[in-house]
Structure formats: C-alpha cells, structure tokens
Amino acid sequence: MKKPRIYMDYNATAPLLPQAREAMEEALALPGNPSSVHAEGRAARAVMDKARRQVAALAGASAACVTFTSGATEAAATVLTPHYKMGKADLAVSHLYVPAVEHPCILAGGRFGPEQITKLAVDSQGLVDLVALKTRLEDHDAASGLALVAIQLANNETGVLQPVAEAAAIIKEHGGILVVDAVQAGGRLAVDISALGADFLLLSSHKIGGPKGIGAVVSAGEIMMPVPLIPGGGQERGHRSGTESPAAAAGFGAAAEQALNDLEANARKIAADRDRLEAGIRQMAPDCIIHAGESPRLINTTFFSLPGLKAETAQIAFDLEGIAVSAGSACSSGKVGPSHVLAAMGKDADLGGIRVSIGLETSDAELTEFLRVFGKINEKRDKNRKEKTALV
Ligand code: PLP
C-alpha cells in the first residue's frame, strides 16, 4: 500500500478546511450577482456580508473596513501607492520604507518607482532595526508627501514576529502611514488592527485553510483609502472593481471563523508540536542552525540549516520520503533561489534553509515520521562529511 504523504508546508498554503469547502459549495449554488437588486442578487450579497464580518473579526476590525481582493499580493499592490484619498481630497505619499525581509509582493513596491523605495536593515535574528527606521523617518522630506512604511507581522520563512506596535508609535510620531502584512499571523495569533496601530492590514485566505485566490485589505477607518488599483464597476464600495466571488469569500470567511475558534488552545497544541520537532532536530544534529531561534516567532514554523547539506538537496530527500517541506518560499515559480531573508539576516543564503511549517491537523505519528526521516538525512550528511574529510 502507498504510504500517505505528510504535508508540512502550511506557510506556503494550508489544506482547505472542510468548513470552508462546505460554505463554498453552498455559495456556488447561488445564481445571483451580489450587485443585483433582485432576490437572487440579495442572497449572494448576504453571503458577501457574512464573509466580510467573519474576516473583519480576524483583524479586530469592522466589516465596513474589509475590501476583498484576489489575494494578499493584490492587496499589497493596492495599498502600496503614492496616491491616496482623504475623503474626497488627494493625499500624496512620496516614499515607501520596507524591512529587507518582507515578502516579494511587498518588496515589489506596488505603484512606487524603485527610487521611491528604501529597504530597512534587520539584525541576525531577523528583527527590523527600529533605530534605523526612526532615522529614516527623521530624514524623510515631509514636504514631498507622507512616508509609507510596510512591515510584516510574521515572516513567511523564519516565522519571526516584528515589533509592529513599537514601529507604529515611531511612524505615527512622524505622521506616516503603516501597512501591516498579517498574512502569516492572521488566524495563528490574535491580531487587532487598533492594538497594532496599523492603518492597513493585509490578509490571505489560503494560509488559514480557505481557498486560494482571495485576500483582503483591512483598513483602520473608512476615510483614508488608496486610489483603487482596479477601477471599473465600483464593487467593494468603489475600492476594488470586478464582480465578487461569493464562493471564495464564503470559504475565506468560514476559515477565518474556524481559526478564531479555540485560537489559544490550538496555538498551544501547535507550539508544543513545533517544540517537539525542534528538540528532536537539535538532539540528532547539534550543529543544526535554527534561524531566529531566539526571536519571538510564529508557533508553527521552524526554519533551519544543516551545515554541509544544501537545503534544496534536503528538501528533495524529504519529498522522496513522502514529506512536503520547503526550501525557501514557494512563490518563485517552482524555482528555489537563495533566500533573501537569510541574506538580510547575514546568514549563508546559498546553503539555504529548510522550512517546516505545521498546522492543527499535524499528528503525533507525522511528527515521529518526520524525525525518523530527519535522522536518516542527517546520518547521510554526517557520512558524506566524514568521507570528504578523509579525502582531504
Ligand atoms: N505575504 C506573506 C508574508 C506571504 O507569505 C504571502 C504568500 O506566500 C503573501 C504575502 C502573498 O499572498 P497571496 O498568495 O494571497 O498573494
């Protein structure tokens, strides 16, 4: 009998939750367009409204502040723009500041030109340098427009949690706008847009067990908004045109609601599993480098390097043994390049890192099997290294 595969790549995408699938199937049966005023349209609109409330709860925001997009990448492209509106008035933003470890959809800078983007340094633990942020904002030419800062709440490779609330205080002091990429944090830890001091928060459905292809911009209020990236029929209160997908929104909403149920108890279970995994890795390979091990981190993520073994080679070995882990982020069209996150942390980006990201569904038996395979890969690494040393 074929061995069942073990999925440990939740930060790339999480498996679809049954509750999300069910909500999507119900919504797919509705024929109406949410913008139509007849009964069929109103039924589709009701699905959108419910999903909006569920997703808003994920960010501690009000439903009116949720704009659905095709994913967090589009959400980033929407808010990263020099063109804002404050009510009906234009509001100019002249420069974007981003930590060097951000996701590529943030580093791409949206509608800012490359000369309008400044990268901020991080330390060896992956934490943004708040002193550098303060200095940059002090030097910012306010006469040319406001400063926009985008900081992720949790890193997709290392899981490092950035000191967003501290950064927000600095940004507010300098009259800047704060965008927080909460894609990896939403649904894994309690997120509250006001407590974070963020003006905008970005979310993605597929990281929390909803369908792929939907995300959201959550705003702190309704007055200051970016000029739409996609103008047209005026859906999503004019902030993002195009007929909405009630099925995708329903799946996102159901996944958000599920994530918030027993959030703390679930987080404790996942954290204990991750700690078991790391203890096993450390015991078998004392020279293994667990990146950002000293930083506050996401409860489900471990990102490590094994000296002498390229992450890509290890990933293939895990895959052949039936275990899906990642070597770097999954967004680069199947190609694994050197990790910009490790490079920014001053680590050996060519050796790369192996990212194991688990979820609530990860079982004890799967952890045991992971550790068995890790032991096998590690033994082979030791043997290869001894042979190489013997040859020298
Ligand atoms: N931000 C982070 C931190 C991510 O991990 C990802 C996905 O990998 C994104 C943004 C992009 O999200 P989406 O796949 O919804 O475009």
Boltz pocket constraint, residues with backbone or C-beta under 6 A from the ligand:
constraints:
  - pocket:
      binder: B
      contacts: [[A, 11], [A, 12], [A, 70], [A, 71], [A, 72], [A, 73], [A, 74], [A, 103], [A, 105], [A, 152], [A, 154], [A, 155], [A, 156], [A, 181], [A, 183], [A, 184], [A, 203], [A, 204], [A, 205], [A, 214], [A, 215], [A, 331]]
      max_distance: 6.0
